[in-house]
């Protein structure tokens, strides 16, 4: 028995992002919540990502878009962004982090 956090996968991804992001970059970190999904949102310039454990599985879900594609209340992605989500198995936090870094630092 014990406490299981639904932030465990998001915490693992955030740890990898923090270790591997560009040294000259500063990401803006906020909480992300949409229904049963709880995680983090990161932005750099006009790009934003939100990531968490997916509500329908144990997978990690990553939503990518521009800041205007996410609602200010909870950083909830638009329907278009949700439809283009990328999924990773729960043990692939490093791969999810690589996608996040690549997306945020693209054209930056």
MOCOR-V832867 format. One line per field, one symbol per residue. burial: I if it has 9 or more other ideal C-beta (glycine too) atoms within 8 Angstrom, else O. Layout:
burial = ???
//
This chain:
burial = OOOOOOIIIIIIIIIIIOOOIOOOIOIOOIIIIIOOIIIIIIIIOOIIIIIIIIOOOOIIIIIIIOIOIIOOOOIIIIOOIIOOIIIIOIOIIOOIIIIIIOIIIOOI
//
